[in-house]
């Protein structure tokens, strides 16, 4: 079973001013698809805080997959992709490219997402958008790819 950590990146959620609907959406979708959600956390839109949380989760050895939600847009505090790229050893461009491509079929604004994915050690980190609808749409696009990606990351071969 794939173990997942979910990180919501949001100033307002971190201050308790808004409910973490996107994190809950990820948890519900992954649980229905046979993933084990080990943790859910919230950090502010702060590059150092995001990087520290991603590093802790990846290096702690408990998460095969870390999914972030939020901080992937054009706003001045949207720094999740930069924090992710900073902590990852290797970038995996296909996840972001696929989510933008498929998202574009629903709304042209999907190309404005700066989401990235990367590998730190034996953990895959994937950025998702912040809105619950966009989270659902993007996760639907990649969820079937995740088991094979994790298997390969852990030393498994190609089918």
BELNOR-V92901 format. One record per helix or strand. SS is the DSSP state (hx for helix, st for strand). FROM is the first residue (numbers start at 0). TO is the last residue. If there is no record, write none. Layout:
# BELNOR-V92901
SS & FROM & TO
SS & FROM & TO
This chain:
# BELNOR-V92901
st & 2 & 8
hx & 10 & 13
hx & 20 & 31
st & 35 & 42
hx & 46 & 58
st & 64 & 68
hx & 79 & 86
st & 89 & 90
hx & 92 & 103
hx & 107 & 111
st & 116 & 119
st & 122 & 127
hx & 131 & 152
